[in-house]
């Protein structure tokens, strides 16, 4: 018998294969039961990973233990080594069917362990199931979750996807079925709600003028909102004391800074070019990286991944060429999540940190924007729906619609009051908030006319005598 045969014979004599089979059976049961119990208890993702790591680490230890020790009626005893005569008899024996069975057992054990590891590994593609949380006639946007995952904050108003500050009010809701509670009743656009680390307050950005933003805070129990940081937007917490916020330097030039709520120990993290605006950011759970949402020339760009200490400019992440408006991390820091417009509609994407390939998670006719990841990493909250914007005429005869399409915007009345010009969104919007074709509608005859077919407009104006159109 060769050395392989001798080794296989020893595996059988020392009962290593039996221990391997028993360990796999028990490990399978532990994983199955713990997975079910942890999911029902809403335990964090790291608890399940810790159990898996312990089980996987224990397998080779159990095999080594089985090689050297036996359990007898007198207790734990060291497995006796073969003496010279026994060893000679084993080596002189023929390689028979029992050894083939032992070899098969080794291969099967290895295959089982491989299958066990693959089975426990999360699938790279997950089927997402939507559950509706709010039901309003207007929009619910910019979701944020409390640290314990039990309270949802969001903005309710007439906002639209791709906007940096939505005319809205701040609401909270206890999940899953609590009533919606309004926390603010103030004018102006709002953006980026976020909870304090203890969950007692909600911070949000308030637009106070053209390129003027400040951060306010309000208690989850109600009361007046108070200004906590002037010239600061998109606030998010790095830890209990440190925050990230965007600050205007001059004009619309906005950069990302890091410091305390008292604006102490403030230092720069990132400044784009003079036409750029760093709107909001999310620090990784290990506080080494930051995901940055930014504009250039008023247009949303791909999100940026960079070191939190600002030591380099990092690189673009998310779908190539996509307009990224929100970014978030999984609780374990292994995944980056985005909502981005990468082809005319906003959807949820994810990408493994640091250099995985972007994967689209949501599809279909609805669009999704804004993202909040649950503390256990098993679910996320986003704003989902259709864009709809109609142009109506209100006069002595009452109110009536002028537009027929799903999304019409930027109405301009002719000087004589007989026509209304507006833009009809064409479904592709990768260079601005909204892009559309120019349409004119007669107020008396309701005749619709396409102006400059084939051209796509962001802004436009019509001359006094309606002979010329300027547009961008």
C-alpha positions in Angstrom: 0.0 0.0 0.0 1.3 3.4 -0.9 1.4 6.4 1.5 -2.0 7.7 0.3 -3.5 4.3 1.2 -1.9 4.4 4.6 -3.2 7.9 5.2 -6.8 6.9 4.2 -6.5 3.9 6.5 -5.5 6.1 9.4 -8.4 8.5 8.7 -10.8 5.5 9.0 -9.0 4.1 12.1 -9.0 7.4 13.9 -12.7 8.1 13.0 -11.9 11.4 11.4 -14.4 11.0 8.7 -17.2 10.2 11.2 -16.4 13.3 13.1 -16.4 15.4 9.9 -19.9 14.0 8.9 -21.3 14.6 12.4 -19.8 18.1 12.6 -21.4 19.1 9.2 -24.8 17.7 10.3 -24.7 19.7 13.6 -23.3 22.8 11.9 -26.1 22.7 9.3 -28.7 22.6 12.1 -27.0 25.4 14.0 -27.0 27.7 10.9 -30.6 26.8 10.0 -32.0 27.5 13.5 -29.9 30.6 14.1 -30.8 32.1 10.8 -34.5 31.7 11.5 -34.3 33.0 15.1 -32.0 36.0 14.2 -34.3 37.0 11.4 -37.4 36.9 13.7 -35.5 38.8 16.4 -34.3 41.4 13.9 -30.7 40.9 15.0 -27.9 42.8 13.2 -26.2 41.2 10.3 -22.9 40.9 12.1 -24.4 38.4 14.6 -25.1 35.8 11.9 -21.7 36.4 10.4 -20.0 35.8 13.7 -21.9 32.5 14.1 -20.9 31.4 10.6 -17.2 32.4 11.3 -17.2 30.3 14.6 -18.8 27.3 12.9 -16.3 27.5 9.9 -13.3 27.9 12.2 -14.4 25.0 14.4 -14.4 22.5 11.5 -10.6 22.1 11.0 -10.1 22.2 14.8 -12.6 19.3 15.2 -10.7 17.3 12.5 -7.4 17.8 14.2 -8.9 16.9 17.5 -10.4 13.7 16.1 -6.9 12.7 14.6 -5.2 12.8 18.0 -7.9 11.9 20.5 -10.6 9.3 21.0 -13.6 9.3 23.4 -13.8 6.1 25.4 -15.8 4.9 28.4 -13.0 6.2 30.6 -13.1 9.7 29.0 -10.9 11.5 26.5 -7.8 9.5 25.6 -5.0 10.0 23.1 -5.3 7.9 20.0 -2.5 5.3 20.1 0.0 5.3 17.3 0.7 2.1 15.4 3.7 0.2 16.4 6.3 -1.0 13.9 4.6 -4.4 13.3 1.1 -2.8 12.9 2.5 -0.2 10.5 4.2 -2.8 8.4 1.0 -4.9 8.2 -1.0 -1.8 7.1 1.6 -0.8 4.5 1.7 -4.4 3.2 -2.0 -4.6 2.8 -3.7 -4.2 -0.6 -5.5 -1.1 -1.6 -9.1 -2.4 -1.4 -12.7 -1.2 -1.5 -12.6 0.1 2.1 -9.9 2.5 1.1 -11.8 3.6 -1.9 -14.7 4.3 0.4 -12.4 6.3 2.7 -11.1 8.3 -0.3 -14.7 8.9 -1.4 -15.5 10.1 2.1 -12.6 12.6 2.0 -13.8 13.9 -1.4 -17.4 14.1 -0.3 -16.4 15.9 2.9 -14.5 18.5 0.9 -17.4 18.8 -1.5 -19.9 19.3 1.3 -17.7 22.0 2.9 -17.5 23.8 -0.5 -21.2 23.5 -1.0 -21.8 24.6 2.6 -19.6 27.7 2.0 -21.4 28.6 -1.3 -24.8 28.0 0.2 -24.1 30.4 3.1 -22.6 33.1 0.8 -25.2 35.8 0.0 -26.4 35.8 -3.6 -24.9 38.6 -5.8 -28.4 39.2 -7.1 -31.4 39.7 -4.8 -35.1 39.8 -5.7 -36.6 42.9 -4.0 -40.2 43.0 -2.9 -41.8 46.4 -2.4 -43.9 47.1 0.7 -45.8 50.5 0.7 -45.2 52.5 3.8 -47.0 55.8 3.1 -50.0 56.7 1.0 -50.3 60.4 0.2 -51.7 62.4 -2.7 -48.4 64.3 -3.0 -44.8 63.1 -2.8 -43.0 61.5 0.1 -39.3 61.8 -0.5 -35.8 61.7 1.1 -36.3 58.8 3.6 -34.1 58.5 6.7 -34.1 55.9 9.4 -33.4 56.3 13.1 -30.4 54.4 14.4 -32.6 51.6 15.9 -34.5 51.4 12.6 -37.9 51.9 14.2 -38.7 55.5 13.1 -38.8 56.9 9.6 -38.3 60.5 8.7 -39.2 61.9 5.3 -40.3 65.0 3.4 -43.9 65.4 2.2 -44.7 68.0 -0.5 -44.7 68.6 -4.2 -41.1 67.8 -4.8 -39.7 65.9 -7.8 -36.9 63.5 -8.4 -33.5 65.2 -9.0 -34.3 68.3 -6.9 -31.7 69.5 -4.4 -34.3 71.1 -2.1 -38.0 70.1 -2.2 -40.8 72.5 -1.1 -42.1 70.2 1.7 -42.6 69.6 5.4 -40.8 67.2 7.6 -42.7 64.1 8.9 -41.9 61.1 11.0 -43.6 57.7 11.3 -43.1 54.8 13.7 -42.6 51.6 11.6 -44.3 49.6 10.5 -47.9 51.0 11.0 -47.6 54.2 13.1 -49.4 57.4 12.1 -47.5 60.1 10.1 -46.6 63.0 12.4 -45.8 66.5 10.9 -42.8 68.1 12.6 -42.4 71.4 10.6 -44.7 74.0 9.2 -42.3 76.4 7.5 -41.9 77.8 4.1 -39.1 77.1 1.7 -37.4 74.0 0.3 -36.0 71.3 2.5 -33.6 68.4 2.0 -31.6 65.6 3.6 -33.3 64.7 6.9 -31.1 62.7 9.3 -31.4 61.5 12.8 -29.1 62.3 15.7 -27.1 59.3 17.0 -29.5 58.9 19.9 -32.6 59.2 17.7 -34.1 62.1 19.7 -33.8 64.8 17.0 -34.1 65.1 13.2 -31.7 67.4 11.4 -32.6 68.8 8.0 -31.5 71.3 5.4 -33.6 74.4 4.8 -33.2 76.6 1.8 -33.3 80.3 2.9 -32.5 82.0 -0.5 -30.6 81.6 -3.7 -27.7 79.3 -2.9 -28.3 79.8 0.9 -28.8 76.7 3.0 -28.8 76.2 6.8 -29.2 73.1 9.0 -32.1 73.0 11.5 -33.0 70.5 14.1 -36.4 69.5 15.6 -37.3 67.0 18.4 -39.1 63.8 17.4 -41.6 64.8 20.1 -42.4 68.0 18.3 -41.8 71.6 19.0 -40.1 74.5 17.1 -37.2 73.8 14.7 -34.0 75.6 15.6 -31.1 76.6 13.5 -28.0 74.8 14.5 -25.6 75.5 11.6 -25.7 78.4 9.2 -24.3 78.0 5.7 -24.4 74.2 6.1 -26.4 71.6 4.2 -26.6 67.9 3.8 -25.5 67.2 7.3 -24.7 63.6 8.3 -23.1 62.1 11.4 -19.7 60.4 11.4 -19.9 59.6 15.1 -21.6 61.1 18.3 -19.6 64.3 18.0 -18.5 64.7 14.4 -20.6 65.7 11.4 -20.1 66.1 7.7 -21.8 69.1 6.0 -21.6 71.1 2.8 -20.6 74.8 2.9 -20.8 77.5 0.3 -17.5 79.3 -0.2 -18.5 81.9 -2.9 -21.5 82.0 -5.2 -22.6 78.4 -5.8 -19.2 76.9 -5.0 -20.0 74.3 -2.4 -17.5 71.9 -0.7 -17.6 69.1 2.0 -16.3 69.9 5.5 -15.9 67.9 8.7 -16.3 69.2 12.3 -18.6 69.4 15.3 -22.1 70.9 15.5 -20.5 73.9 17.2 -18.2 74.3 14.1 -15.2 73.4 16.1 -12.2 71.4 14.7 -13.5 72.0 11.2 -11.4 71.0 8.2 -11.9 70.4 4.5 -12.6 67.0 3.1 -13.3 67.9 -0.5 -13.7 70.9 -2.7 -14.8 70.5 -6.4 -14.0 73.0 -9.1 -15.5 76.5 -9.0 -18.7 75.3 -10.8 -19.1 72.3 -8.6 -21.3 71.7 -5.6 -20.8 68.9 -3.0 -24.3 68.5 -1.7 -24.3 65.6 0.7 -22.2 62.7 1.9 -22.2 59.4 3.9 -19.3 58.1 5.9 -18.5 54.4 5.9 -19.2 52.4 9.1 -15.4 52.1 9.7 -15.1 55.9 9.3 -12.4 55.5 6.7 -14.3 56.4 3.5 -17.0 58.7 2.4 -19.6 58.6 -0.5 -20.1 62.0 -2.0 -23.1 63.3 -4.0 -22.1 66.3 -6.1 -23.0 68.6 -9.1 -20.9 70.2 -11.7 -22.4 73.2 -13.6 -25.8 72.5 -12.0 -25.9 68.9 -13.2 -25.7 65.8 -11.0 -22.6 63.7 -11.5 -21.7 60.1 -10.7 -21.1 59.7 -6.9 -17.6 59.8 -5.6 -15.8 57.4 -3.3 -12.9 59.0 -1.4 -11.0 58.7 1.9 -12.7 60.5 4.8 -9.5 62.3 5.7 -9.5 64.0 2.3 -6.0 62.7 1.4 -7.1 62.0 -2.2 -9.9 62.9 -4.6 -10.9 59.2 -4.9 -12.8 58.0 -7.9 -16.3 57.8 -9.4 -18.6 55.0 -8.4 -22.1 53.9 -9.3 -23.5 53.4 -12.8 -21.3 54.9 -15.5 -22.6 58.3 -16.6 -25.5 58.2 -14.1 -26.8 61.2 -12.2 -26.3 60.1 -8.6 -28.5 61.9 -6.1 -28.3 59.8 -3.0 -25.8 57.3 -1.5 -25.6 55.1 1.5 -23.6 52.2 3.0 -24.6 48.7 4.2 -24.1 48.3 8.0 -21.1 46.1 7.5 -19.5 48.5 5.0 -19.3 45.9 2.2 -21.9 47.5 -0.1 -22.4 51.0 -1.4 -26.0 51.9 -2.4 -27.1 54.6 -4.8 -30.1 56.1 -6.4 -29.1 57.3 -9.9 -30.5 58.3 -13.2 -28.5 56.1 -15.7 -30.7 56.2 -18.8 -33.6 58.6 -18.2 -35.1 57.1 -15.0 -34.0 57.0 -11.4 -33.4 53.5 -9.9 -31.6 51.9 -6.9 -28.1 50.5 -7.6 -25.5 48.8 -5.5 -21.8 48.2 -5.8 -19.4 46.1 -3.6 -16.8 48.2 -1.9 -14.3 49.2 -2.9 -14.0 48.1 -6.6 -17.0 45.9 -7.5 -19.2 46.4 -10.6 -22.4 48.4 -10.3 -25.6 46.3 -10.2 -29.1 47.7 -10.8 -31.5 46.5 -8.1 -34.9 48.0 -9.1 -36.5 48.0 -12.5 -39.9 48.7 -14.1 -42.1 51.7 -14.8 -41.7 53.4 -11.4 -38.7 55.4 -10.4 -36.9 55.4 -7.1 -34.9 58.1 -5.3 -33.5 58.5 -1.9 -32.2 55.6 0.2 -32.1 54.5 3.8 -30.6 51.1 4.8 -32.1 49.2 7.8 -29.6 48.6 10.7 -29.7 44.8 10.0 -28.9 45.3 6.3 -31.8 43.2 5.2 -34.0 45.9 3.8 -33.9 49.5 2.5 -36.4 52.3 2.1 -36.7 54.5 -0.9 -39.2 56.9 -2.5 -41.0 55.1 -5.4 -43.5 56.4 -7.9 -44.2 58.1 -11.2 -43.4 61.6 -12.3 -46.6 63.6 -13.1 -46.8 67.3 -13.6 -49.7 69.0 -15.4 -50.3 72.5 -16.6 -53.7 74.0 -15.9 -55.5 77.2 -16.8 -57.5 79.0 -14.3 -59.8 81.8 -15.5 -63.4 83.1 -15.2 -64.6 79.8 -16.7 -62.9 77.7 -14.0 -59.9 75.5 -14.0 -59.0 73.1 -16.9 -55.9 71.2 -18.0 -53.8 72.3 -21.0 -51.3 69.5 -21.1 -51.9 65.9 -22.1 -48.6 64.3 -21.3 -47.5 62.8 -18.0 -44.9 65.5 -17.2 -45.2 69.1 -18.5 -43.2 72.0 -17.0 -42.0 75.6 -17.5 -45.2 77.2 -18.9 -44.8 80.6 -20.6 -47.9 82.6 -21.8 -47.8 84.6 -25.1 -48.0 88.3 -25.0 -51.5 88.4 -26.4 -52.7 85.7 -24.0 -53.9 83.3 -26.7 -51.2 80.6 -26.4 -49.2 78.9 -23.7 -45.8 77.4 -24.4 -44.3 74.7 -22.2 -41.9 71.8 -22.2 -43.0 68.2 -22.5 -40.6 65.8 -20.8 -39.3 63.2 -23.3 -38.1 60.6 -20.8 -34.4 61.2 -21.2 -32.8 63.5 -18.6 -29.1 63.0 -18.2 -27.9 66.5 -18.7 -30.3 68.5 -16.4 -33.1 68.1 -13.9 -35.6 67.8 -16.8 -35.3 67.9 -20.5 -38.2 68.3 -22.9 -39.6 69.2 -26.3 -41.3 72.6 -26.8 -45.1 72.6 -27.2 -47.6 75.5 -27.8 -51.3 75.1 -27.1 -54.0 77.6 -28.2 -56.2 78.6 -25.3 -59.4 79.0 -27.4 -59.1 76.2 -30.0 -56.9 73.9 -27.9 -54.8 73.2 -31.0 -51.5 71.7 -30.1 -48.3 72.6 -32.0 -44.8 71.1 -31.7 -42.2 73.9 -31.9 -38.8 72.9 -33.4 -39.4 69.1 -33.5 -36.3 67.1 -32.8 -34.8 69.6 -30.4 -34.6 69.1 -26.7 -34.8 72.0 -24.3 -33.7 72.7 -20.7 -34.7 76.4 -20.6 -36.4 78.6 -23.2 -38.0 81.9 -23.8 -40.2 83.3 -26.6 -39.8 86.8 -28.1 -42.5 89.4 -27.7 -43.9 88.9 -31.1 -43.4 85.1 -31.0 -41.0 85.1 -34.0 -37.9 83.8 -32.2 -37.2 81.3 -29.4 -34.0 81.3 -27.3 -33.2 78.0 -25.6 -30.5 75.9 -23.9 
